């Protein structure tokens, strides 16, 4: 939201989108900028461009390589698809080279703006340091965008307005919600409450639900009547 703290938002997006090279299940791959906050995209690109890309064990490294050559190929295809579909490549990490590791599966921080919900790069989980930026004019439009997505794992809002935060909390259709928190991953004693196509089954495996998840229910029906003798039979009376 445009009323949020700009530095807090940019720091959170930089860490959540590009940390761990975007290879974690709750990494932010889409940022929705409401109203005038879209002007912050260029500032975000400046911060992301300063991140150091190298092997994870090298001192000062901010993000390492992707997990395989196949993963890199897939990610580059998605970036290319976004560009071909009309997205603007604000920051391009496709051709990044790390001199010490010429064969590494590196993709640098990449930011696409003017992304739309119809684009493949938006619809698929990228699992890489690639952030898709969508610009909308209102909180209504932002909520509709999120709720029209087939997935419902996690979502976050940054705002200084309690009213906006409460409305977001009540109307959004996602299981994990962050308010001024970029990656709303709960501690193990809280439920993991993903929804829509982001969840399979009927019970999560964290929190109190985990006890039920790992418990096999049993039902025992028993009757003991002292008046019965070993020669007498037992029966149930219908009522």
C-alpha positions in Angstrom: 0.0 0.0 0.0 1.3 3.5 -0.7 0.8 4.4 3.0 3.3 1.8 4.1 6.9 2.5 5.2 8.9 2.6 2.0 12.2 1.4 3.5 10.5 -1.4 5.4 8.7 -2.6 2.2 11.9 -2.5 0.0 14.0 -4.3 2.6 11.3 -7.0 3.1 10.9 -7.5 -0.7 14.6 -7.7 -1.3 15.1 -10.4 1.4 11.9 -12.3 0.7 12.2 -12.4 -3.1 15.9 -12.9 -3.5 17.0 -14.6 -0.3 18.0 -18.3 -0.8 17.9 -17.4 -4.5 14.1 -17.6 -4.3 14.3 -21.3 -3.8 12.0 -21.7 -0.8 8.3 -22.5 -0.7 7.3 -19.2 0.8 9.6 -17.0 -1.3 7.8 -13.9 -2.7 7.5 -14.2 -6.4 4.8 -11.6 -7.0 4.6 -8.1 -5.6 1.4 -6.0 -6.1 2.0 -2.3 -5.9 -1.1 -0.3 -5.1 -1.5 3.3 -6.4 1.6 5.5 -6.2 3.7 2.8 -4.6 4.5 1.6 -8.1 7.1 4.4 -8.2 9.2 2.3 -5.7 9.9 -0.4 -8.3 13.0 1.4 -9.6 14.3 1.8 -6.0 13.8 -1.9 -5.4 15.8 -2.7 -8.5 18.7 -0.5 -7.3 18.8 -2.5 -4.0 18.5 -5.8 -5.7 21.3 -5.0 -8.2 23.7 -4.6 -5.2 23.3 -8.1 -4.0 26.3 -10.4 -4.4 25.8 -13.6 -6.4 28.3 -16.4 -5.8 28.7 -19.8 -4.2 26.9 -20.0 -0.9 30.1 -20.6 1.1 31.9 -17.5 -0.3 32.1 -14.6 2.2 29.6 -11.9 1.5 27.4 -13.9 -0.8 23.7 -12.9 -0.8 22.3 -15.5 -3.1 23.8 -18.7 -4.5 23.1 -20.8 -7.6 19.9 -22.6 -8.6 19.8 -26.3 -7.8 20.4 -27.7 -11.3 21.1 -26.7 -15.0 17.5 -27.8 -15.7 16.2 -25.4 -13.2 18.2 -22.6 -14.7 16.9 -23.4 -18.2 13.3 -23.4 -16.9 13.7 -20.0 -15.1 15.3 -18.4 -18.2 12.5 -19.6 -20.3 10.0 -18.0 -17.9 11.8 -14.7 -17.9 11.9 -14.8 -21.7 8.2 -15.7 -21.7 7.4 -12.7 -19.6 9.4 -10.3 -21.8 7.7 -11.7 -24.9 4.3 -11.3 -23.3 4.8 -7.6 -22.7 6.4 -7.4 -19.3 9.2 -4.9 -18.7 12.5 -6.3 -17.5 13.5 -3.7 -15.0 16.5 -5.8 -13.7 17.8 -8.7 -15.7 19.9 -11.4 -14.0 19.7 -13.8 -16.9 23.2 -13.4 -18.2 25.0 -13.0 -14.9 28.5 -14.5 -14.8 30.4 -15.5 -11.7 34.1 -15.6 -12.7 35.1 -18.1 -10.1 32.4 -20.5 -11.1 31.8 -20.3 -14.8 29.7 -23.4 -14.9 27.5 -22.5 -12.0 23.7 -22.4 -12.3 23.5 -18.7 -11.5 20.6 -16.4 -12.1 20.9 -12.9 -10.7 18.1 -10.9 -9.1 15.5 -10.2 -11.8 12.5 -7.9 -11.6 9.7 -7.7 -14.2 7.1 -4.9 -14.1 3.9 -4.5 -16.0 3.1 -8.2 -15.4 -0.5 -9.3 -15.8 -2.4 -12.2 -14.5 -2.6 -13.8 -17.9 1.1 -14.2 -18.2 2.8 -17.6 -17.7 5.5 -16.0 -15.6 2.7 -15.0 -13.1 0.8 -18.2 -13.2 3.7 -20.6 -12.5 5.8 -20.8 -9.4 9.2 -19.6 -10.5 11.3 -20.8 -7.6 14.2 -18.5 -8.4 15.3 -14.9 -7.7 12.7 -13.4 -10.0 10.1 -11.0 -8.8 7.0 -10.2 -10.9 5.5 -6.7 -10.2 1.9 -6.0 -10.8 0.5 -2.4 -10.5 -3.1 -1.8 -9.5 -5.0 1.3 -8.5 -6.8 0.2 -5.3 -6.9 -2.3 -2.4 -10.1 -3.6 -4.0 -8.2 -4.5 -7.1 -5.4 -6.1 -5.1 -7.7 -8.3 -3.1 -9.5 -9.4 -6.3 -6.2 -10.2 -8.0 -5.1 -12.4 -5.1 -8.5 -14.1 -4.7 -8.7 -14.9 -8.4 -5.5 -16.9 -8.2 -5.8 -20.6 -8.1 -3.3 -20.9 -5.3 -3.7 -19.9 -1.7 -0.5 -20.6 0.2 0.5 -17.3 1.6 0.1 -13.5 1.1 1.2 -10.4 2.9 0.2 -6.7 3.0 2.3 -3.7 4.0 0.3 -0.8 5.4 0.1 1.7 8.3 -3.7 1.6 8.1 -5.4 -0.7 10.6 -8.6 -0.5 8.5 -6.8 -1.7 5.4 -5.0 -4.5 7.3 -8.3 -5.7 8.9 -10.1 -5.7 5.6 -7.3 -7.6 3.9 -7.3 -10.1 6.8 -11.0 -10.7 6.5 -11.4 -10.8 2.7 -8.3 -12.5 1.4 -8.5 -16.1 0.4 -5.1 -17.5 1.5 -4.2 -19.6 4.4 -1.1 -17.8 5.6 -1.3 -14.1 6.0 1.4 -11.5 6.9 0.7 -8.0 8.0 3.9 -6.0 7.6 5.6 -9.4 7.6 7.0 -10.6 4.2 7.0 -14.4 4.7 4.2 -15.4 7.0 5.6 -18.8 8.0 4.3 -19.8 11.5 6.2 -21.7 14.1 5.6 -25.5 14.3 3.0 -25.2 17.1 0.8 -23.1 14.9 -1.3 -24.6 12.0 0.0 -24.5 8.4 -3.2 -23.3 6.8 -2.7 -23.2 3.1 -5.7 -23.3 0.8 -7.0 -23.8 -2.8 -4.5 -25.6 -5.0 -1.7 -25.0 -2.5 -3.1 -27.6 -0.2 -3.6 -31.4 -0.6 -5.7 -33.4 1.8 -7.9 -32.4 4.6 -5.6 -31.7 7.6 -2.4 -29.7 7.9 0.6 -31.2 9.7 1.5 -28.4 12.1 -0.1 -27.2 15.3 -3.0 -29.1 17.0 -4.0 -30.5 13.7 -0.7 -32.4 13.6 -1.9 -34.6 16.5 -5.0 -35.5 14.6 -3.0 -35.9 11.4 -0.8 -38.6 13.0 -3.6 -40.2 15.0 -5.6 -43.2 13.8 -9.1 -43.0 15.3 -10.6 -46.2 16.8 -14.1 -46.9 17.8 -14.9 -49.6 20.4 -18.5 -50.6 21.2 -18.7 -52.9 24.3 -21.4 -54.3 26.6 -21.0 -56.0 29.9 -24.0 -57.4 31.7 -23.5 -59.3 35.0 -26.8 -61.1 34.6 -25.5 -63.0 31.6 -24.2 -66.5 32.1 -21.7 -68.2 29.8 -24.5 -70.2 28.2 -26.6 -67.2 27.4 -26.2 -65.2 24.2 -25.8 -61.5 23.8 -28.1 -59.4 21.6 -28.9 -55.8 20.9 -32.5 -54.6 21.3 -33.8 -52.4 18.5 -35.8 -49.4 19.5 
